[in-house]
Amino acid sequence: MFSMRTFLMVVILSLIPFASFASDKVRVLHTIGPQAYHAWIYYGKDAGIYEKHGIDIDILGSGGSAAKTDVALGMGSAEVSFTDFPSVVITNHKFKETKIKMALIVDSMGSDILITRKPIKDLNDLNGMKLGANPNSTSAKLMRIVTNAKPDFVNIPATLKDIALIKGEIEGFTGYSTMNIPKLVGGLKLEENKDFFVTPLVSRNEWTVGRGVVFNDKWATENPDIAKRFVQASIETVKSCYENQPSCLQSLENALGSKYDKDVETFRLDYWYEMVVINDKMFTDRTDDVKIYSEKIAKALDLKLFSVENYYVKMH
């Protein structure tokens, strides 16, 4: 039989809120920005979604380029980053061992695009075209092995590609929907900008793996429960951000302060979600896609290929 003392102890424990238990702190880095496609991370913190999963998320902000961000992640400056898959491959080869792994693919390079003066049916149409792209970039090197076309690569700073296209100095360029499209249709406000064509590279399998949640491999191996809860919270956050875009953008505005440009960031988020179709496939096992893409990147950059387990871990 229960004593009165035992009964009172049970009552007292039942009154203690679940939220009173300590959350696990996780430090997060993202790439240059924040921009609209980072908004969901800030929204997840503001909306208490990570907290609900027992995660005390500490957003450290931008780590710079994807390469710099992932090197910092590999060295233990954070537990998690939100970067692109080529950076994961390149970073592990720099360390010559597995330091980081992508654990959740959030988009399929939806923002990696070609912008041209004339429509193209496939990449072979780029043959001889003056294309604004760094010939040493991953995209340019990847293009060389997935098509027989030989574009005339013109190395132009990213900030000047739009203007060079409008002036006719180049016939097209590789860019990002979240950066270049807002400038062409809104920022530059030039009459000539109406004549350009956008070709998403996501339509090709070599670009089917894009940005995602990346873990410091040692941390994730030692803390599998925390890592799994972080992935679960991230899936819930991305879907919730998609369903509550005004609130999601408000979190971005809070993070950016006076640097926030509502028109541009709203367009970026709208375009990102148009290119990144939120569905269950996005959050299932993408091992086959990763295998194909990592092989292509390794060949393009002349890297020794690790097994797919060196780049990607399914934790959901």
Phi, psi and omega per residue, in radians:
M1 nan 2.546 3.098
F2 -1.298 2.378 2.989
S3 -1.433 2.858 3.101
M4 -1.044 -0.609 -3.130
R5 -1.130 -0.755 3.125
T6 -1.122 -0.725 3.134
F7 -1.049 -0.792 3.137
L8 -1.129 -0.641 3.133
M9 -1.127 -0.724 3.114
V10 -1.094 -0.740 3.128
V11 -1.087 -0.799 -3.122
I12 -1.077 -0.783 -3.130
L13 -1.130 -0.605 3.134
S14 -1.187 -0.371 -3.121
L15 -1.531 -0.184 -3.135
I16 -1.346 2.114 -3.109
P17 -1.146 2.522 -3.135
F18 -1.026 -0.611 -3.072
A19 -1.151 -0.184 -3.089
S20 -1.299 -0.270 3.118
F21 -1.275 2.533 -3.046
A22 -1.110 2.476 3.065
S23 -1.620 2.767 3.132
D24 -1.599 2.173 -3.094
K25 -1.357 2.310 3.111
V26 -2.318 2.128 3.131
R27 -1.576 2.367 -3.043
V28 -2.217 2.327 3.022
L29 -1.979 2.509 2.966
H30 -2.200 3.072 -3.089
T31 -1.415 -2.894 -3.063
I32 -0.898 2.338 -3.110
G33 2.532 -2.506 0.204
P34 -1.332 2.628 3.015
Q35 -2.155 -3.071 -2.997
A36 -0.994 -0.619 -3.104
Y37 -1.363 -0.021 2.961
H38 -1.730 -0.132 -2.993
A39 -0.997 -0.647 -3.065
W40 -1.072 -0.546 -3.131
I41 -1.147 -0.809 3.131
Y42 -1.169 -0.657 3.127
Y43 -1.119 -0.726 3.141
G44 -1.050 -0.609 3.080
K45 -1.271 -0.843 -3.103
D46 -1.092 -0.661 -3.088
A47 -1.422 -0.073 3.098
G48 1.318 0.309 -3.109
I49 -1.231 -0.760 3.103
Y50 -1.160 -0.689 3.117
E51 -1.044 -0.691 3.129
K52 -1.057 -0.527 3.129
H53 -1.621 0.215 3.097
G54 1.360 0.429 -3.130
I55 -1.971 2.177 3.003
D56 -1.668 1.577 -3.025
I57 -1.399 2.249 3.137
D58 -2.039 1.756 -3.097
I59 -1.445 1.921 -3.083
L60 -1.364 -0.295 -3.134
G61 1.742 -2.689 -3.047
S62 -1.406 2.373 3.037
G63 -1.733 0.131 -3.111
G64 1.685 -2.472 3.124
S65 -1.140 2.889 3.115
A66 -1.032 -0.710 -3.128
A67 -1.098 -0.814 3.140
K68 -1.140 -0.681 -3.125
T69 -1.114 -0.777 -3.093
D70 -1.301 -0.528 3.030
V71 -1.130 -0.746 3.089
A72 -1.064 -0.696 3.096
L73 -1.100 -0.791 -3.139
G74 -1.095 -0.510 3.139
M75 -1.517 -0.008 3.047
G76 1.627 0.256 3.119
S77 -1.267 -0.293 3.094
A78 -2.690 2.946 3.086
E79 -1.668 -0.470 -3.034
V80 -2.411 2.542 2.960
S81 -2.308 2.839 3.021
F82 -2.124 1.702 -3.046
T83 -2.410 -2.985 -3.101
D84 -1.775 2.749 -3.000
F85 -1.100 -0.716 3.104
P86 -0.952 -0.608 3.126
S87 -1.124 -0.607 3.101
V88 -1.100 -0.795 3.141
V89 -1.094 -0.859 -3.087
I90 -1.133 -0.730 -3.113
T91 -1.088 -0.782 -3.140
N92 -1.133 -0.572 3.082
H93 -1.248 -0.561 3.072
K94 -1.113 -0.731 3.129
F95 -1.373 -0.254 -3.090
K96 1.054 0.420 3.038
E97 -2.855 2.875 -3.119
T98 -1.328 2.026 3.100
K99 -1.952 -0.554 -3.078
I100 -2.374 2.674 3.099
K101 -2.481 2.438 3.025
M102 -1.352 2.316 -3.077
A103 -2.023 -0.241 3.133
L104 -2.664 2.071 3.111
I105 -1.540 2.018 -3.054
V106 -1.625 -0.569 3.051
D107 -2.540 2.855 -3.048
S108 -1.861 1.049 -3.090
M109 0.865 0.669 -3.100
G110 -1.047 -0.392 -3.094
S111 -1.752 -0.028 -3.134
D112 -1.478 1.983 -2.949
I113 -2.418 2.882 2.926
L114 -1.928 2.325 3.052
I115 -2.040 2.096 -3.041
T116 -2.295 2.843 3.119
R117 -1.377 -0.387 3.121
K118 -2.308 2.649 -3.112
P119 -1.173 2.576 3.083
I120 -2.157 2.462 3.139
K121 -1.489 -0.647 3.074
D122 -2.695 3.102 -3.032
L123 -1.146 -0.364 3.116
N124 -1.134 -0.383 3.101
D125 -1.199 -0.167 3.138
L126 -1.423 -0.078 -3.090
N127 -1.001 2.137 3.125
G128 1.375 -0.077 -3.109
M129 -1.298 2.396 3.052
K130 -1.315 1.870 -2.994
L131 -1.992 2.116 3.113
G132 -1.288 1.757 -3.120
A133 -2.834 2.506 3.035
N134 -1.200 2.065 -3.083
P135 -1.085 -0.290 3.136
N136 -1.717 0.065 -3.139
S137 -1.274 2.762 3.129
T138 -1.043 -0.737 -3.122
S139 -1.083 -0.746 -3.131
A140 -1.152 -0.734 3.136
K141 -1.183 -0.654 3.110
L142 -1.149 -0.662 -3.127
M143 -1.082 -0.597 -3.089
R144 -1.154 -0.461 -3.082
I145 -1.742 -0.120 -3.135
V146 -1.910 0.015 3.088
T147 -2.618 2.666 3.071
N148 -1.487 -0.123 -3.140
A149 -1.117 2.553 3.101
K150 -2.146 1.502 3.100
P151 -1.170 2.731 3.021
D152 -1.593 1.635 -3.076
F153 -1.242 2.257 3.111
V154 -2.049 2.050 -3.073
N155 -1.384 1.789 -3.120
I156 -2.147 2.376 3.094
P157 -0.945 2.496 -3.071
A158 -0.947 -0.623 -3.076
T159 -1.276 -0.233 -3.094
L160 -1.912 -0.048 -3.086
K161 -1.076 -0.758 -3.100
D162 -1.019 -0.828 -3.113
I163 -1.158 -0.687 3.130
A164 -1.098 -0.650 3.099
L165 -1.156 -0.790 -3.116
I166 -1.123 -0.648 3.141
K167 -1.369 -0.146 3.140
G168 1.462 0.215 -3.140
E169 -1.300 -0.437 3.038
I170 -2.347 2.853 -3.129
E171 -1.754 -0.168 3.129
G172 -3.130 3.035 3.080
F173 -2.781 2.753 3.015
T174 -1.519 2.408 -3.102
G175 -2.769 -2.789 -3.072
Y176 -2.320 2.339 -3.133
S177 -1.043 -0.607 -3.069
T178 -1.346 -0.201 3.123
M179 -1.986 -0.882 -2.979
N180 -1.459 -0.638 -3.117
I181 -1.066 -0.835 3.127
P182 -1.017 -0.628 -3.134
K183 -1.191 -0.727 -3.081
L184 -1.233 -0.743 -3.044
V185 -1.635 -0.270 -3.090
G186 -2.271 -0.812 -3.008
G187 -1.252 -0.751 -3.065
L188 -1.414 -0.576 3.092
K189 0.895 0.812 3.102
L190 -1.887 2.472 -3.090
E191 -1.023 -0.638 -3.064
E192 -1.159 -0.307 -3.001
N193 -1.278 -0.022 -3.113
K194 -1.329 -0.292 -3.082
D195 -1.822 1.313 3.017
F196 -2.574 2.776 -3.059
F197 -2.218 2.413 -3.097
V198 -1.901 2.209 3.100
T199 -2.080 1.899 3.111
P200 -1.197 2.293 3.094
L201 -1.369 -0.167 3.114
V202 -1.079 -0.352 -3.138
S203 -1.216 -0.204 3.122
R204 -1.889 2.451 -3.027
N205 -1.088 -0.447 -3.113
E206 -1.158 -0.290 -3.119
W207 -2.026 0.431 -3.035
T208 -1.419 -0.165 3.121
V209 -2.004 2.164 -3.058
G210 -2.124 -2.189 -3.109
R211 -1.370 2.747 3.093
G212 -3.040 3.138 3.106
V213 -1.424 2.167 -3.083
V214 -2.065 2.358 -3.112
F215 -1.873 2.567 2.816
N216 -1.156 2.082 -2.970
D217 -1.085 -0.708 -3.132
K218 -1.098 -0.786 3.135
W219 -1.088 -0.798 -3.105
A220 -1.132 -0.635 3.122
T221 -1.173 -0.658 -3.126
E222 -1.426 -0.347 -3.083
N223 -2.292 1.043 -3.049
P224 -1.091 -0.573 -3.124
D225 -1.199 -0.751 3.123
I226 -1.133 -0.761 -3.139
A227 -1.055 -0.748 -3.134
K228 -1.154 -0.707 3.118
R229 -1.152 -0.600 3.106
F230 -1.133 -0.735 3.111
V231 -1.108 -0.792 3.133
Q232 -1.049 -0.745 3.120
A233 -1.140 -0.641 -3.131
S234 -1.181 -0.715 3.093
I235 -1.056 -0.819 3.132
E236 -1.092 -0.673 -3.109
T237 -1.168 -0.811 -3.129
V238 -1.061 -0.787 3.133
K239 -1.122 -0.710 -3.139
S240 -1.177 -0.661 3.100
C241 -1.099 -0.712 3.112
Y242 -1.079 -0.659 -3.108
E243 -1.442 -0.324 -3.076
N244 -2.282 1.006 -3.027
Q245 -1.048 -0.675 3.107
P246 -1.039 -0.746 3.119
S247 -1.173 -0.647 3.129
C248 -1.111 -0.769 3.115
L249 -1.193 -0.521 3.092
Q250 -1.118 -0.659 3.091
S251 -1.125 -0.667 3.095
L252 -1.163 -0.726 3.113
E253 -1.064 -0.707 3.112
N254 -1.079 -0.633 -3.113
A255 -1.316 -0.639 -3.066
L256 -1.521 -0.483 -3.121
G257 1.121 -2.258 -3.060
S258 -1.185 -0.269 -3.135
K259 -1.424 -0.081 -3.065
Y260 -1.307 2.224 3.076
D261 -2.017 1.808 -3.008
K262 -1.010 -0.812 -3.087
D263 -1.069 -0.825 -3.102
V264 -1.172 -0.831 -3.068
E265 -1.206 -0.590 3.066
T266 -1.116 -0.763 3.106
F267 -1.085 -0.762 -3.138
R268 -1.031 -0.803 -3.113
L269 -1.176 -0.751 3.105
D270 -1.036 -0.789 -3.094
Y271 -1.201 -0.667 3.119
W272 -1.046 -0.821 -3.122
Y273 -1.234 -0.482 3.070
E274 -1.180 -0.672 -3.133
M275 -1.431 -0.545 -3.086
V276 -1.816 1.657 -3.087
V277 -1.326 2.070 -3.136
I278 -1.353 1.900 3.073
N279 -2.638 3.048 -3.042
D280 -1.131 -0.498 -3.133
K281 -1.046 -0.585 -3.109
M282 -1.066 -0.526 -3.036
F283 -1.956 0.504 3.056
T284 -1.929 -3.042 -3.096
D285 -1.175 2.122 -3.124
R286 -1.967 0.468 -3.060
T287 -0.997 -0.735 -3.114
D288 -1.114 -0.752 3.108
D289 -1.079 -0.742 -3.141
V290 -1.094 -0.729 -3.125
K291 -1.052 -0.835 -3.129
I292 -1.088 -0.816 -3.064
Y293 -1.190 -0.742 -3.122
S294 -1.133 -0.615 3.085
E295 -1.125 -0.725 3.140
K296 -1.134 -0.778 -3.128
I297 -1.121 -0.779 -3.132
A298 -1.050 -0.714 3.122
K299 -1.190 -0.755 -3.110
A300 -1.106 -0.656 -3.072
L301 -1.728 0.103 3.126
D302 0.994 0.873 3.138
L303 -1.866 2.630 3.018
K304 -1.257 2.204 -3.035
L305 -1.405 2.170 2.965
F306 -1.378 3.000 2.976
S307 -1.302 2.841 -3.094
V308 -1.038 -0.485 3.133
E309 -1.134 -0.278 3.107
N310 -1.351 -0.229 -3.041
Y311 -2.063 -0.478 -2.921
Y312 -2.458 2.367 3.063
V313 -2.293 2.241 3.142
K314 -1.500 2.081 -3.084
M315 -2.202 0.499 3.135
H316 -2.653 nan nan
